[in-house]
Amino acid sequence: MVANTPPVAPPANASAGSALTDTTARTSRLRSWSIRAVFIALLGACGFVMFAATAPSTVGYAALAMVLVLMFMRVPIAVSMAVPSLIGLYALRGELAVESALATVPFSATAQWTLTVLPMFVFMGVLLEMSGITATIYRAASAWLNWMPGGVGVATNVAGAGLSSISGSSLGTTYALGRAGIPEMLDRGYDRRLAVGAVGVSSLAGHLIPPSMMLVIYAGIAEVPIGPQLLAGVMPGLLIVACSCALIVLLGLLRPELVGSGKASRSVARVTWRERWISLARVWPVPVLVVVVLGGMLAGAFTATEAAAGGAVGAVLLTTLMRRKDKPLTVLRESAGKTVEAIGSIFLLVIGAVLMTRFLAITGITGAFTDWVADSGMSRTAFLLILVVVYVILGTFLESMTMMLLVVPFLIPTLHMLEVDMLWFGVFTVLLAEVGLLHPPLGILSYIIHGLAQDPRVNRGVRITLGDVFVSILWFIPAIAVTLALLMAFPEIVTWLPGLSE
């Protein structure tokens, strides 16, 4: 017979631990519901004000507050802009106005000939990222530039400019260069903060050097020609790259330990001139596509749409050639799917922004703000400096595209009153929005870099914290400040190239 064994009582500490876990979970759920209740109460208050107010401007301010609350609740940005606009429009003009807006705005906002460049530029960028040319560009830049102090960091920024000229995506550039550049710099003995900072700042040219989705969307909102607006981003994009490279070289000269204390220079001997020329020959598709996209627009031979189409065709041919042994049709199909997803999201953002713009125009907020600026006697320079501060603050909790879509429609009348060149302001606002992708606490690019740096194949056994990433961005603030100062002091840096195309 088998003896019946009495059940074993759980240890006292296990019971206590389980009770503590349950208590913590209940507290977390209670806190979560409390936060939701606060947000719902704020939404209700905004809605009450919108319907109770008699002044259109009050309705507008309540709608803007509702937009921010919805964004904090992580509601999709397009919905966060569209819903308050429609509610406010209903409060001011009634049901027919809302029906009219829903019937016309989605089509009129997206069915623009100028926006046809977006899917082609996105398709080109996705294809080239999947073609494997990213690593080729980085190797070529490193082979030619690693002889100088901080040469690998400089090469990372130059490679970022090259990638930007064919992809137009800061996120894609950061991800690609992070995987290639961070381990390379750490292997050379670079300080971990300089390594991640060089990758982060290399992305700033991503939405300035064509093709740039943000400049295209800005051109649609501000109603400026897309071709000149894309050309306007070329020189500022190269300028931010030059300033960042100069800062890295300066750090390498003043503090050699940050760039490996000479380890990089000792490795240069392994790169022969033959290897350098071979690495350069392998990146021939990049200048070809740059000539097609930029050269055609600059010479007046192509419109922006035709240049985008040529770039997309070139990207298809290049990807098919480079991936000919690795299922090229599968790559094309996946790229097309990613393009459709990206364009759907972008067009929803545009629709939300147009609804917000029309609603704000009805409330009279934008006109009142313009009158206030005019009555205050504020100079153009002072106004732009205030905008820099505003963008820095907004960048702590808003994404770059969101900032641009919220700020630009609101400021257009004021910019016209101050006689600010709209092509110049497009570059200015996109650069400021890009900076918002880096600094805390949101800093999407910084989080991407931190995530990459947790991979042992990337960090090479070096512990890289999120604090290291944010501190590294502070090191490059002088380069960003110099770029902004030069753009404000010499606006011809922006307008010179578009002027040549005319």
DACORKA-V111322 format. One record per residue. N is the residue number from 0. OMEGA is omega as a letter, one per 30 degrees, with the letter a starting at -180 (NA if undefined). NEAR is the number of other C-alpha atoms within 12 Angstrom. D_CENTER is the distance of its C-alpha to the mean C-alpha in whole Angstrom. Layout:
# DACORKA-V111322
N,OMEGA,NEAR,D_CENTER  N,OMEGA,NEAR,D_CENTER
This chain:
# DACORKA-V111322
0,l,3,74  1,a,4,71  2,l,5,70  3,l,7,68  4,a,7,66  5,l,6,64  6,a,6,61  7,l,8,59  8,l,10,57  9,l,11,54  10,a,10,53  11,a,11,53  12,l,11,50  13,l,12,48  14,l,13,49  15,l,13,48  16,l,14,44  17,l,15,44  18,l,14,45  19,l,14,42  20,l,14,40  21,l,14,41  22,l,14,41  23,l,14,37  24,l,14,36  25,l,14,38  26,l,14,36  27,l,14,33  28,l,14,34  29,l,14,35  30,a,14,32  31,l,15,30  32,l,14,32  33,l,14,33  34,l,17,29  35,l,19,29  36,l,15,32  37,a,18,31  38,l,25,28  39,l,19,30  40,l,17,32  41,l,24,29  42,l,30,29  43,l,22,32  44,l,21,33  45,l,31,30  46,l,33,32  47,a,21,35  48,a,28,34  49,a,34,33  50,a,26,36  51,a,18,38  52,l,22,37  53,a,16,39  54,l,20,37  55,a,29,34  56,l,27,31  57,l,28,32  58,l,38,31  59,l,41,28  60,l,28,27  61,l,34,28  62,l,45,26  63,l,37,23  64,l,28,24  65,l,38,24  66,a,39,21  67,l,31,20  68,l,34,22  69,l,31,21  70,l,28,17  71,l,25,19  72,l,23,21  73,l,18,18  74,l,18,19  75,a,24,17  76,a,35,15  77,l,32,17  78,a,30,20  79,l,35,19  80,a,39,19  81,a,40,22  82,l,34,24  83,l,41,25  84,a,43,25  85,l,43,28  86,l,38,30  87,l,46,30  88,l,37,31  89,a,28,33  90,a,33,35  91,a,31,35  92,l,23,36  93,a,16,37  94,a,16,37  95,l,15,37  96,l,24,34  97,l,26,32  98,l,17,34  99,l,19,33  100,a,31,29  101,a,25,29  102,a,15,31  103,a,18,29  104,a,29,26  105,l,25,24  106,a,19,26  107,a,20,26  108,a,31,22  109,a,30,21  110,l,18,24  111,a,23,23  112,a,20,24  113,a,31,21  114,l,35,19  115,l,27,20  116,a,39,18  117,a,46,15  118,a,38,17  119,l,40,19  120,l,48,15  121,l,42,14  122,l,43,17  123,a,47,18  124,a,48,14  125,l,41,16  126,a,43,19  127,l,47,18  128,a,39,17  129,a,33,20  130,a,36,22  131,a,30,22  132,a,36,21  133,a,40,19  134,l,31,21  135,l,31,24  136,a,43,21  137,a,41,21  138,l,35,25  139,l,33,25  140,a,39,23  141,a,37,25  142,a,35,28  143,a,30,28  144,a,30,27  145,l,37,28  146,a,29,31  147,l,30,30  148,a,35,29  149,a,45,26  150,a,45,26  151,l,49,24  152,l,56,21  153,l,43,21  154,l,43,21  155,l,52,18  156,l,49,16  157,l,45,18  158,l,48,17  159,l,53,14  160,l,49,15  161,l,46,17  162,a,52,14  163,a,48,12  164,l,46,15  165,a,53,16  166,a,49,12  167,a,44,10  168,l,41,7  169,a,48,5  170,l,37,7  171,l,35,10  172,a,46,10  173,a,47,10  174,a,35,12  175,a,37,15  176,l,53,15  177,a,47,16  178,a,34,18  179,a,39,20  180,a,49,20  181,l,46,20  182,l,33,24  183,a,39,25  184,l,40,24  185,l,37,26  186,l,25,29  187,l,33,29  188,l,31,30  189,l,38,26  190,a,35,26  191,a,41,23  192,l,39,21  193,a,46,21  194,a,51,20  195,l,56,17  196,l,50,16  197,l,57,16  198,a,57,14  199,a,55,11  200,l,57,12  201,a,59,12  202,a,52,8  203,l,54,8  204,a,54,10  205,a,52,8  206,l,51,7  207,l,50,10  208,a,45,13  209,g,53,14  210,a,53,13  211,l,50,10  212,a,47,9  213,l,48,8  214,l,53,11  215,l,50,13  216,l,45,13  217,a,48,13  218,l,41,16  219,a,38,18  220,a,39,17  221,l,34,19  222,l,25,21  223,a,25,21  224,a,30,22  225,a,41,19  226,l,44,20  227,l,37,21  228,l,49,17  229,l,52,16  230,a,47,19  231,a,47,18  232,a,52,14  233,a,41,16  234,l,32,18  235,l,46,16  236,l,45,14  237,a,34,17  238,a,33,18  239,l,46,15  240,a,41,16  241,l,29,20  242,l,33,19  243,l,43,18  244,l,39,20  245,l,30,23  246,l,34,22  247,l,42,22  248,l,31,26  249,l,25,27  250,l,30,26  251,l,32,28  252,a,20,31  253,a,15,32  254,a,20,31  255,a,26,32  256,l,21,32  257,a,34,28  258,l,39,28  259,l,31,31  260,l,21,34  261,a,24,34  262,a,28,34  263,a,34,31  264,a,25,34  265,a,18,36  266,a,23,34  267,a,24,34  268,a,16,38  269,l,15,37  270,a,24,34  271,l,16,37  272,l,15,37  273,l,14,37  274,l,20,34  275,a,26,32  276,l,18,33  277,l,20,33  278,l,24,29  279,a,24,29  280,a,19,30  281,a,25,28  282,a,31,25  283,a,20,27  284,a,32,25  285,l,34,22  286,l,22,24  287,l,23,25  288,l,37,22  289,l,36,21  290,a,25,25  291,a,34,24  292,a,44,21  293,a,41,21  294,l,31,25  295,l,26,26  296,a,36,24  297,a,29,25  298,a,23,29  299,a,22,29  300,a,20,30  301,l,23,27  302,l,30,25  303,a,40,21  304,l,32,22  305,l,28,25  306,l,36,23  307,l,45,20  308,l,28,23  309,l,31,25  310,l,45,21  311,l,37,21  312,l,25,25  313,l,31,25  314,l,41,22  315,a,35,25  316,a,23,28  317,a,33,26  318,l,34,25  319,l,25,28  320,a,23,30  321,a,25,28  322,a,24,28  323,l,18,32  324,a,13,33  325,l,16,31  326,a,17,31  327,l,22,29  328,l,20,29  329,l,19,28  330,l,30,25  331,a,32,25  332,l,20,25  333,l,20,23  334,l,31,20  335,l,26,21  336,l,19,21  337,l,23,17  338,l,25,17  339,l,21,19  340,a,18,17  341,a,24,14  342,l,26,15  343,l,20,17  344,a,22,14  345,a,31,13  346,l,32,16  347,l,28,17  348,a,34,14  349,l,43,16  350,l,38,19  351,a,37,19  352,l,44,17  353,l,39,20  354,l,43,23  355,a,45,21  356,a,39,22  357,l,31,25  358,l,40,26  359,l,41,25  360,l,27,27  361,a,29,30  362,a,33,30  363,a,24,30  364,a,32,28  365,l,33,26  366,l,24,29  367,l,23,31  368,l,23,28  369,l,24,28  370,a,21,32  371,l,17,31  372,a,25,29  373,a,21,32  374,a,14,35  375,a,13,33  376,a,15,34  377,l,19,30  378,l,19,29  379,a,24,26  380,l,21,25  381,l,16,26  382,a,26,24  383,l,29,21  384,l,21,21  385,l,16,21  386,l,27,18  387,l,29,17  388,a,19,18  389,l,23,17  390,l,34,14  391,l,30,14  392,a,23,16  393,a,31,14  394,l,33,11  395,a,24,14  396,l,28,14  397,l,38,11  398,a,35,8  399,a,41,6  400,l,38,7  401,l,38,10  402,a,38,11  403,a,41,11  404,l,42,13  405,a,40,15  406,a,37,15  407,l,41,16  408,a,37,19  409,a,34,20  410,a,35,21  411,l,34,22  412,l,29,25  413,l,32,25  414,l,33,23  415,l,24,26  416,l,25,29  417,l,25,27  418,l,18,27  419,l,24,24  420,a,25,23  421,l,35,20  422,l,40,19  423,a,42,18  424,l,42,17  425,l,49,14  426,a,48,13  427,a,44,14  428,l,46,12  429,l,47,8  430,l,44,9  431,l,42,10  432,l,47,7  433,l,45,5  434,l,49,8  435,l,41,8  436,a,42,6  437,a,48,9  438,a,39,12  439,g,29,14  440,a,23,15  441,l,25,12  442,a,32,10  443,a,34,8  444,l,42,8  445,l,44,11  446,l,30,13  447,l,32,12  448,l,49,14  449,l,36,16  450,l,24,17  451,a,33,17  452,l,38,20  453,l,25,22  454,a,20,23  455,l,17,26  456,l,19,26  457,a,31,23  458,l,33,24  459,l,24,28  460,l,16,29  461,a,25,27  462,a,23,26  463,a,34,23  464,l,22,22  465,l,31,19  466,l,23,21  467,a,27,21  468,a,41,17  469,l,36,16  470,a,25,20  471,l,32,18  472,l,37,15  473,l,26,18  474,a,27,20  475,l,38,17  476,l,26,17  477,l,22,20  478,l,31,18  479,a,37,15  480,l,24,18  481,l,23,20  482,l,36,18  483,a,35,17  484,l,23,21  485,l,21,22  486,l,33,20  487,a,29,22  488,a,16,25  489,a,17,25  490,l,28,23  491,l,21,24  492,a,30,22  493,a,38,20  494,a,32,23  495,a,24,25  496,l,28,23  497,l,30,23  498,l,20,27  499,a,18,28  500,l,25,27  501,NA,17,29
